[in-house]
Amino acid sequence: MLWKAVLPGIPLPPKFAGAPRGSPTYVDGYLIQLGGNSIYVMNATTGSLINVYKVGGFFGISNPVIVGNTMYLVNNYGWIIGMPLSQIGI
């Protein structure tokens, strides 16, 4: 194991449907993980948390897709979201 990280705001063991279950998405040295109502941005090398962006709704099994400088994702409320990577600090 290279590192292990616990995401803030997610109770352990998870007690609600929005706990992260999808795999993180890698882009340019960062990992993007969805969990609860937030997008977590982490350093892929160290696992350190860089940014937390609250979106609203809840994310279940969901994996962001990156095309160019835009991230596309969907949450349990049925919101389909297109978001510039710059909005989450990438």
N, C-alpha and C positions, 0 to 999 in steps of 0.2 A: 504494500500500500504506500503510495506517495504522500497522500494527505487525506484528512477527513474534515468535513465542515458541517456545522449545524446551522441551519437557516433560522434567523431570528423571527419571532412571531408565529412559528409553527410549533404547536405543543407536541411533546413526545410522550407516549405514542400519539400519532395524529388522531384527533377526535372529530374531524369534519371532512367532508368530501373534497375540499380544496387542497388537501395536503399533497405535496409533490409526488407524482407517480410516473411522470414522463421523464425521459432522459434529457439531460442538458444539451443545448445546442452550442457548438463551438464556432467562433468567428474571431479571427485576428488576435489570438492569444487570450480571448475571454470565453467564459462559459455563461450561457444565459439559461436560468432555471425558473420555471413558473411554479408558484406555490401560494396557496391561500388566495389573496386578492392582489398579489404583488409579482413583479418581475425582479429576480435577483441576478446581479451581474457580478461575476467572480473572476479572479485571476486564474487562468487555467493551469499555470505552473505551480502556484503556491496554495491555491484554494481560498485565498483571502477575499473577503467580501468587499466589493468596490462601490456598489450602489444598490439601493432598493427603490423601485418605482412602483407606487400603488396605482393600480388601474381601476379597481372595482370589480364587482362580480367575483366569481371564484374559478380557479383553474383546477381541473381534474387531470385526467391523462391527456396531456397536451404538449406538443413539441413545436416551438417556434420554427418558422422557415425564414431563411435570410435570402433575399434576392437583391444584389447590389448593396445599397445602403439602407434598405428597408426591411423591417421584420414584420412578418404576418403571423397572427395567432388567433385563437378562438377560446372563449371561456364557457363555463357552464350556463351562462345566461343567454347563450346564442349570439353574443357579440363577436363579429369578425372584425379584427383590428389590424390596420396597417400603420406602422409607427416607424419614423426615422430612427436609426440607431443612435444618432446624436442626442435624441431625447432621453435615452437611458445612459448616456455618458460614454458611448463607444464612438 
